[in-house]
């Protein structure tokens, strides 16, 4: 059998690459490799779909260093192939690996979206309701399974700036959709409102939630989360109802 993909595979690869790219704000590299043979394609069967991406910028300005997804035994509408589309006739399940770097998460933390989320929060400080405005957020992955966050938070009404620092261990929830921070250790320094720290802890959890990486028709459910110095690695199950493809 020839090593190069057939015409049908090439057309579908291109359609999927264009479709996926259209859902991303930025793409450094994206490669879709669909494996099947012409007879199976006519019968609506695809053996494997491999998606490899680098430098993908998702919603909320969250950049992914690497995303690898493997999907097997995909059933499609064979008529859709003629229009350069991949129309699944039933959902399927695959596996995915997502790598985030320290720089990726810092970028998201200091994005307009996350700043606006934090700025909208009203919290209690010394019995008074105040609005918080993060001046800068510094996120680190020091290793030992921990994340570390250091931030300067401006209290809008009083003009005071507080430093918030904590380390915590990220854990995936039982349903695999959310990430919570456990064993939170607060940094030494001035006494601050626990509400300020809680707002930052909650926002960190929200950023790491796997729903941020979902694409149309494709949802991830985390199986394991590994923290290494400088990077965060998520192993997940991919639930695929549709593979985005080019629109004619």
DAVEN-V531688 format. One record per backbone hydrogen bond with DSSP energy under -0.5 kcal/mol. CO is the residue of the C=O (numbers start at 1). NH is the residue of the N-H. Records with the same first field share a line. If there is no record, write none. Layout:
# DAVEN-V531688
CO: NH, NH
This chain:
# DAVEN-V531688
6: 10
7: 11
8: 12
9: 13
10: 14
11: 15
12: 16
13: 17
14: 18
15: 19, 246
16: 20
17: 21
18: 22
20: 23
21: 24
26: 57
29: 54
31: 52
32: 34
33: 35, 50
34: 36
35: 47, 48
37: 41
38: 42
39: 43
40: 45
41: 44
44: 76
46: 74
47: 73
48: 35
49: 71
50: 33
51: 69
52: 31
53: 67
54: 28, 29
55: 28, 57
56: 58, 64
57: 25, 26
58: 61
59: 62
61: 63
62: 58
63: 65
64: 56
65: 55
66: 99
67: 53
68: 97
69: 51
70: 95
71: 49
74: 46, 76
75: 89, 90
76: 78
77: 80, 81
78: 81, 82
79: 82
80: 83, 85
81: 84
85: 87
86: 88, 243
87: 77
92: 240
93: 72
94: 238
95: 70
96: 236
97: 68
98: 234
99: 65, 66
100: 232
101: 105
102: 106
103: 107
104: 108
105: 109
106: 110
108: 111
111: 115
112: 116
113: 117
114: 118
115: 119
116: 120
118: 121
121: 123, 132
123: 125, 130
125: 128
128: 125
130: 123
131: 156
133: 154
136: 152
137: 139
138: 150
140: 148
141: 230
143: 146
146: 143
147: 168
148: 140
149: 166
150: 138
151: 153, 164
152: 135, 136, 154
153: 162
154: 133, 156
155: 159
160: 155
162: 153, 164
164: 151
165: 187
166: 149
167: 185
168: 147, 170
169: 182
171: 180
173: 176
176: 222
177: 210, 211
178: 173
180: 171, 182
182: 169
184: 186
185: 167
193: 196, 197
194: 198
195: 199
196: 200
197: 201
198: 202
199: 203
200: 204
201: 205
202: 206
203: 207
204: 208
205: 209
206: 209
209: 212
210: 213
211: 214
215: 218
217: 241, 242
218: 215
219: 239
221: 237
224: 235
226: 228, 233
227: 145
228: 231
230: 102
231: 228
232: 100, 234
233: 226
234: 98, 236
235: 223, 224
236: 96
237: 221, 239
238: 94, 240
239: 219, 241
240: 92
242: 244
